[in-house]
Amino acid sequence: MSENGDRSIHPADPSRWRDLAGLFGPNGASEGCWCMLWRIPGSQWVQGKRDGNRAQMRELVTAGPPPGLLAYEGKRAVGWCALSPRSVYGRLLRSRMITGDRAEPGVWSIPCFYVARDRRGSGVATMLLAAAVSYAAEHGAAWLEAYPVQAGGRHVVAPDSYPGTVEMFAAAGFRELNSGSQRRHVMRLDLGSHG
């Protein structure tokens, strides 16, 4: 999809399942999540930790369309960005973060990033975000939405940084719609005017 030296970004299609599984490792990225947190009800997510969530993510990758993007350095997958139409994230749609028309057509979401421990802080998430903007626009999205945390000049530790930071999205042109909570912000990029 996109390349930058030995770094590249590719949709997580069936040919890349092993790379995604390798990146997420035996713990499924974070406590067996397998990036299913926003897609399924909480009780189902808890019950499926590790193997159940892994099987569901594999099914998503196999069936398509790709549920996200993978960042590579050489042949090694070093980062992940969940990216899909907002309508597929049922738990997100039921959250208090989303106000207004929950069925609003043309809205895609970036609910999550995961970067290999040894590559954090190296710009992988920023590279994934730039690729996500292009990919969503190419696939018919009108707006791209995210739900980051406010860093406020402090280091955000990995368990809290999975949605990205307000600062990272602001630098990419996203505007804040509202503060979904004390920690979460809803930010959006108009892909029709982006460029």
JOLINCOR-V773991 format. One record per residue. N is the residue number from 1. RES is the residue in three letters. PSI is psi as a letter, one per 40 degrees, with the letter a starting at -180 (none if undefined). OMEGA is omega as a letter, one per 40 degrees, with the letter a starting at -180 (NA if undefined). Layout:
BEGIN
N_RES_PSI_OMEGA, N_RES_PSI_OMEGA
END
This chain:
BEGIN
1_MET_c_i, 2_SER_i_a, 3_GLU_i_i, 4_ASN_g_a, 5_GLY_b_i, 6_ASP_e_i, 7_ARG_i_i, 8_SER_i_i, 9_ILE_h_i, 10_HIS_i_i, 11_PRO_i_i, 12_ALA_g_i, 13_ASP_i_a, 14_PRO_d_a, 15_SER_e_a, 16_ARG_e_a, 17_TRP_d_a, 18_ARG_d_i, 19_ASP_d_i, 20_LEU_d_i, 21_ALA_d_i, 22_GLY_d_i, 23_LEU_d_a, 24_PHE_d_i, 25_GLY_a_a, 26_PRO_d_i, 27_ASN_e_i, 28_GLY_f_i, 29_ALA_d_a, 30_SER_h_i, 31_GLU_f_i, 32_GLY_e_a, 33_CYS_d_a, 34_TRP_f_i, 35_CYS_f_i, 36_MET_e_a, 37_LEU_d_a, 38_TRP_e_a, 39_ARG_d_a, 40_ILE_i_i, 41_PRO_i_a, 42_GLY_d_a, 43_SER_d_i, 44_GLN_d_i, 45_TRP_d_i, 46_VAL_d_i, 47_GLN_d_a, 48_GLY_e_a, 49_LYS_h_a, 50_ARG_b_a, 51_ASP_d_a, 52_GLY_d_i, 53_ASN_d_i, 54_ARG_d_a, 55_ALA_d_i, 56_GLN_d_i, 57_MET_d_i, 58_ARG_d_i, 59_GLU_d_i, 60_LEU_d_a, 61_VAL_d_a, 62_THR_d_a, 63_ALA_d_a, 64_GLY_i_e, 65_PRO_i_a, 66_PRO_h_a, 67_PRO_e_i, 68_GLY_a_a, 69_LEU_i_i, 70_LEU_h_i, 71_ALA_h_i, 72_TYR_i_i, 73_GLU_h_a, 74_GLY_b_a, 75_LYS_e_a, 76_ARG_h_i, 77_ALA_h_a, 78_VAL_e_a, 79_GLY_i_a, 80_TRP_i_i, 81_CYS_h_i, 82_ALA_h_a, 83_LEU_h_a, 84_SER_i_i, 85_PRO_i_a, 86_ARG_d_a, 87_SER_d_a, 88_VAL_e_a, 89_TYR_g_a, 90_GLY_d_a, 91_ARG_d_i, 92_LEU_d_a, 93_LEU_d_i, 94_ARG_e_a, 95_SER_i_i, 96_ARG_e_i, 97_MET_d_a, 98_ILE_h_i, 99_THR_i_i, 100_GLY_a_a, 101_ASP_h_a, 102_ARG_d_i, 103_ALA_e_a, 104_GLU_h_a, 105_PRO_i_i, 106_GLY_e_i, 107_VAL_h_i, 108_TRP_i_a, 109_SER_i_i, 110_ILE_g_a, 111_PRO_e_a, 112_CYS_i_i, 113_PHE_i_i, 114_TYR_h_a, 115_VAL_h_i, 116_ALA_h_a, 117_ARG_d_a, 118_ASP_e_i, 119_ARG_e_i, 120_ARG_h_a, 121_GLY_e_a, 122_SER_e_i, 123_GLY_e_a, 124_VAL_d_a, 125_ALA_d_i, 126_THR_d_i, 127_MET_d_i, 128_LEU_d_i, 129_LEU_d_i, 130_ALA_d_i, 131_ALA_d_i, 132_ALA_d_i, 133_VAL_d_a, 134_SER_d_a, 135_TYR_d_i, 136_ALA_d_i, 137_ALA_d_a, 138_GLU_d_a, 139_HIS_f_i, 140_GLY_e_i, 141_ALA_i_i, 142_ALA_d_i, 143_TRP_i_i, 144_LEU_h_a, 145_GLU_i_i, 146_ALA_i_a, 147_TYR_f_a, 148_PRO_i_i, 149_VAL_i_i, 150_GLN_h_i, 151_ALA_d_i, 152_GLY_f_i, 153_GLY_e_i, 154_ARG_i_i, 155_HIS_h_i, 156_VAL_h_a, 157_VAL_i_a, 158_ALA_d_a, 159_PRO_d_a, 160_ASP_e_a, 161_SER_e_a, 162_TYR_d_i, 163_PRO_e_a, 164_GLY_i_a, 165_THR_i_i, 166_VAL_d_a, 167_GLU_d_i, 168_MET_d_a, 169_PHE_d_i, 170_ALA_d_i, 171_ALA_d_i, 172_ALA_e_i, 173_GLY_e_i, 174_PHE_i_i, 175_ARG_i_a, 176_GLU_h_i, 177_LEU_d_i, 178_ASN_i_i, 179_SER_h_a, 180_GLY_d_i, 181_SER_a_i, 182_GLN_d_a, 183_ARG_d_a, 184_ARG_i_i, 185_HIS_i_i, 186_VAL_h_a, 187_MET_i_a, 188_ARG_i_i, 189_LEU_h_i, 190_ASP_h_a, 191_LEU_e_i, 192_GLY_d_a, 193_SER_e_a, 194_HIS_i_i, 195_GLY_none_NA
END
